[in-house]
Amino acid sequence: MKLGVFTTLLSNLSLEESLKYFTSLGIEMVEIGVGGYPGNAHADPEVLLNDEKAFEEFCALIKKYNVQISALSCHANPVHPNKEEAAAADKVIRNAILLAEKLGLHQINTFSGCPGDHEGAKYPNWVTCPWPNDFLSILDWQWNEVLIPYWKDLVEFAKAHGVNKIALEMHPGFCVYNTETLLRLREAVGPEIGANFDPSHLIWQGMEPVAVIRALGDAIFHVHAKDTRIDKYNTARTGVLDTKLYSDEINRSWIFRSVGYGNDELYWKDIISNLRLVGYDWALSIEHEDSLMSQNEGLSKAVGTLKNCLITEDTAAAWWI
């Protein structure tokens, strides 16, 4: 495994300034936002697909700083009930696939998306319980009439352009948010659907990341290194379904933390060891969204923790036997 970073952390800087800083910390891989929620500050497909000089300059920077692109990320909601928003998200994802093809990459990261509750809805409807029975009717419509057909079509487009790994981040608010929903969509659509495994979104749902790793196995295509800290006092009072602003840290039931500040090194060593057990050998891409730390401190602390936890060398024969 290699140490990586989601470059949107430094969207306020140029790609070259960002790469210079990242590599000074020992980062070897970069996950680059190409539209949707992450933005496209470091790589705009509309430009790179049509301007050969800009494309060559982009590739030259990646080579100059000797980094590898772990994935292009285009997190968006392509099944949004607002048709204009859905179309814009779909275009972002398809452009990401075309840019991946041009770069010789085979995977992208995104969200599954979440539809509304019927054809005329205005807003997404994330269902979290089976009763009253209306909710099960909504789920049936979302999955069978919208989600599965969309992703079947998108996967065919991706395969035609050499992209065979679509890593969906299991994120509450979207139809794919846990182990079962990821595997359900993969079963319905095909092995091109996998996970962008982000422990931070699992922890606050009460899931054990290692249990999820073992359940997903080779369906893990990419990994985000991001932590979450549960506030046991606020959670004891209000539970984990928290809609307070992320900036209201002291009153929230949980907040995102830099790696090592939500859980200790042993926790992360266990995650990394189990990723190796299921055959994952790609990026640990730091996604820094810790509102208690600056861009620099949050990233550098995460880098320091992960350097102590990463397993980088190939295994050897059991010399002790």
N, C-alpha and C positions, 0 to 999 in steps of 0.2 A: 504494500500500500504506500501511497505517496501523500505528502502534505499538500493540500490545496486550499483555495479561497474562492469565494463568490465575489467577483470584482465589483459588484454594485456597491459594496461598502465605500468605495472611493469614486463614486460617480461624479463627485465634484472636481476630480482631477482628470487629466488626460490619461489615455491608455498607457503611454510611455511613463509618465510620472508614477502611475499606479504600479506598473510592472517593476520599475526600479525599486520602489519601496517594498513590494511583496517579496521580491527575490533577495533583498537585503536581510529578510527575516528567515530565509531558508525555504521559502515556498517553492514547490516544483510544478504545481498544476494550477490552472485557472479555469473557473467556470464563468462564462461570460454571458451577461444578459443581452438579449437581442430583441426586446420588446415585451409588451404586456406590462404586468405589474413591476417587473424589475427595471423596465426602461431599456434604452439602447445606447447609453452614453458612450460605451466603449466599442460598440459594433452595431451599425445600422444596416440591416440587410438590404433595405431599399437602395443604399449607396453601394455596398460591397458587391451586390449582385449585378450592378449595372456600370460601375466605374472601375475598370481594370487597374488603373493607377492606384486608386484608394485601396483596392483589394491587395495589391502587391505590397503596399506600405504596411498594411495590417499584418500580413504574413511575415514581413521583414522584422517587425517589432517582436512578434512571438519568437522568431528565431534568434534575434539579437539577445533576448533575455533568457533564452534556453528554457522556456517553459512549455508545457504540454497542455492543450485544451482538454479538460475532462468532459465538458458538455457545453452545449449552447442552451441557455435557459430562457423560456418564453412563457412563464406562468401567466395564465389567462383563463377566462371562462368562455369557451367556445360554444357552450349550449345555453348561454344567458337568454332569458325569455325576451329581452329587448333585441329585436332582430339586427339592429345596427351594431349593437355591442357584440353580439355573437359573431357577426360577419367580420368585424374588426379583429376579434380574437382569433378567429379561424385563419385570417390572412396572416397574422403574426406567426402562428404556429407553422403554417405552410411555408412562409418565407424562411423561418428557422430551419426547416427541413432542407430547403433548397440551398441555403448557405452551408449547412452541414455537408451536403453532397459536394459542394464546390471546395470545401476545406478537406475533404476526405474523412470526415467524421461519420460515425454510425449511430449516434444517439443524441436525443434532446431531452430536456427536463421541462415539465409543465404540470398543470393541474387537470383533474378529470373534468372539472366544471360542475355546475349545479343548475338545472332548469328551474322553471317556476312550477306551479301546481296544475296548470292547464295551458292550452295553446294561447289563450289571451292574457296570460299573466304579465305583470310588469317587472317583478323582482324575483330573484331566486328564492326557493323554499327548501331549506335544509331540514329534513325530517329526523327527529331524534327519539321518537317513541312510537309504539305500534297501536296505541289507542288514544282517542276514539278512532274507529276503523277508517275514517277518512284518510288518516295518515298512510295506511297501507295501500289505499287506492292511489294516492299521490306517488308513492314509491314505485308501484307497478308501472304507472304511466311514465315516470321519469326514466326508469331503467329500460323498459321494453320499447317505448315509443321514441325516446330521444337519445339517451346516453349510448346504449349499445349500437344502434344504427350509425350514430355519428362516428364513434371510434372505429367501427368496422371500415367505414369509408376512408377515414384519415389514415389508418394503418396501411391500406392498399396504396394510397398516395405515397406514404413514407417508404414502403418497400420498393416502389418503382423508382425511388431516388436514393436507394442505398442506405436508408436509415431503418435499422431493424431493432432498435431499442428506444422505446418511448417510456421514459422514467416519470411516473406520476407521483408527486409528493402527496402522501397521505395527510390531508389537512382538513380539520373540522371546518364546516361551512361548504364543503364540496361533497359530491356523492361518494368518492373514494376517500375515506378518512381513516380506515383501520385495516387490519389484516384481512378480515373477511370480505370487505368491499373491494380491496385490491385484487384478491384472488378471484372474486366473482367476475369482475370485468375481464381479467386475463383469461378465465375459462370461456367466457362468451366471445371474446374477440380474437385471442391468439397469444402466442408466447412473445410477441413484440411488445406487449404491455408488461411493464415491470414497475419497480418502486424506486423513487428517489427517497431513500430511507433517511428520515429526519427524526431522531429520538425526541426532540423537543416537543413535537406535536403529539407524541404518544404518551409521554410522561404525565402530562396534565390530565389525560383521559383515564389514567390509572393503569396503563399498559406497561408491561415489562419489556424493554427493548430487546433483550436477549431472547425472550420467548418469541417475539415477532421475527427476529432474524432467523431462528431455527424453522419457523413456519414458512417463511418466504423462500429461503434457500437461494437458488440461482435466479429467482425473480428479482433480486436486488441488483439494480443496474448502476446506482450512484448513491453516495452517502453524504449527507450534510452533517457537519460537526457543529451542533448547537445544543445548548443545555436549557433546562427549565428548573426553576426552584419553586416548590410548592410551599405556600405560606400556611402552615398547619392551623394557625389560629383563625385566619379569615376563612379557610376552607371548612373548618369545623362549624363555623357560623353560617356560611352561605353556599357551600358546595363549590364545585369547579366550573360550573357553567356561568362564567363571569363575563359580563358585557361592559364592565368599567373600562375607561380609556387606558391604554398601555402606559400612559404617563402618570396614572394614579397608582403608582407602585405600592405605596404603603397600605392601600385598601383592597388591592387585588388578591384573589385566591392563589394566583401563580403569576410569575413573570419570566420572560426569557432571560437567560444568563449566558455569559461566555463560558466556554468549556472549562470545567473545574470549579465553577462557582454555583452550579446547581447541584452537582454530585461530585464525589471525590475521584481521584485518579484510579482507584481500584475499580470503580464503576465503569469508567471509560476503558480500562484495560480489559475488562470482561467483555464489553461490546466489541472491541477490536479483535480480541481472541476468537470470539464467536463468528465474526465476519470472516476471519481466516478459515475457521472450521467449515463454513458453507461454501468456501471457494472464492470469496470476494477479494479481488486484488486490484483495486483501482483507487480513485481519489477519496480522501477524507477532506471534504470541501468546507472550510470554516465559513459559516454564515453568522456574522456578528450583528445581533439585534438586541444587545444588552443596553438598556436605557440608563443603567447606573455607571456606565463606563464610556470613555471617549472612544473615537474610532481607533486611535493608536493603542491605548491601553487594553481595550477589550480584545483586539486582535493579537497583540503581543503576548498577553496572558494565555490566550487560547493556544497559540503556537507553542509556548513554553510547556504547557500541560501535555499537549499531544506529542511533542517530541519525546517526552518521558514514557508515553504509552504506545507509540507506534511500533509495529513489528515490520521491519523492512527487508530483512535477509531471508533467503530461501531456507526451508527446513533442511536438516541433514539427517543422515541415518542415525538410528538409536545407538549411539556409541557406548551408552552405559550398559547395554545388554550383553 
